[in-house]
Amino acid sequence: MKKVKSKESLEKSVKIELNKIRPAIQADGGDIEFVSMKSGVVKVRLKGACATCPLSEHTLKMFVEQRLKEEARGIKKVEQVT
């Protein structure tokens, strides 16, 4: 099990992971942007086709959130902001 990181280190890990998954989101005509992080809750903004897609919540929960929880220990959830 990975050790819980400092806030700065955790935020850096989140940004790295978002950059790794960005090409998959861009392949569908969208993009994802890190907005903020507080108490293990990551806020992101979906852009392009993903911003208005009816499946965006599914993408956030089943793809982005799951990936961040696996790779950046300490993440509780991912929320979309507009």
C-alpha positions in Angstrom: 0.0 0.0 0.0 1.3 3.4 -0.9 2.0 6.0 1.8 -0.3 9.0 2.1 1.5 12.0 0.7 1.7 15.6 1.7 -0.9 17.9 0.1 1.6 19.4 -2.3 2.9 15.9 -3.3 -0.6 14.6 -3.6 -1.6 17.5 -5.8 1.4 16.9 -8.0 0.5 13.2 -8.3 -3.0 14.1 -9.3 -1.8 16.5 -12.0 0.6 13.8 -13.4 -2.2 11.2 -13.5 -4.6 13.7 -15.2 -1.9 14.3 -17.9 -1.6 10.5 -18.4 -5.4 10.1 -19.0 -5.8 13.4 -21.0 -5.1 11.7 -24.4 -8.0 9.3 -23.9 -10.3 12.2 -23.2 -8.9 14.2 -26.0 -9.5 11.3 -28.4 -13.2 11.8 -27.8 -13.0 15.6 -28.6 -12.8 16.7 -25.0 -10.2 17.7 -22.4 -9.8 17.8 -18.6 -8.4 20.6 -16.5 -7.3 20.4 -12.8 -9.1 23.2 -10.8 -8.4 22.5 -7.2 -8.0 19.9 -4.4 -9.0 20.1 -0.8 -9.4 17.3 1.8 -9.0 14.6 -0.8 -11.6 16.0 -3.1 -10.3 16.8 -6.6 -12.2 19.4 -8.7 -11.8 19.2 -12.4 -13.3 21.0 -15.4 -14.3 19.0 -18.5 -13.9 20.9 -21.7 -14.9 20.4 -25.4 -17.2 17.6 -26.2 -16.9 16.2 -22.7 -18.4 19.4 -21.1 -21.8 18.7 -22.5 -21.7 14.9 -22.9 -24.5 13.1 -21.0 -21.9 10.4 -20.1 -19.5 12.9 -18.5 -20.5 11.9 -14.9 -19.8 8.3 -15.8 -16.4 9.2 -17.3 -15.5 11.1 -14.1 -16.6 8.3 -11.7 -15.6 5.2 -13.6 -12.5 6.4 -15.3 -11.0 9.6 -13.8 -11.9 9.0 -10.1 -11.0 5.3 -10.2 -7.7 6.0 -11.8 -6.8 8.8 -9.4 -7.7 6.7 -6.3 -5.5 3.9 -7.6 -2.5 6.0 -8.4 -2.7 9.0 -6.0 -3.5 7.5 -2.6 -5.5 10.0 -0.4 -8.1 10.9 -3.1 -11.7 10.5 -1.9 -13.6 11.7 -4.9 -13.6 13.7 -8.1 -16.1 16.4 -8.8 -16.8 18.4 -11.9 -17.0 22.2 -11.8 -18.3 24.4 -14.6 
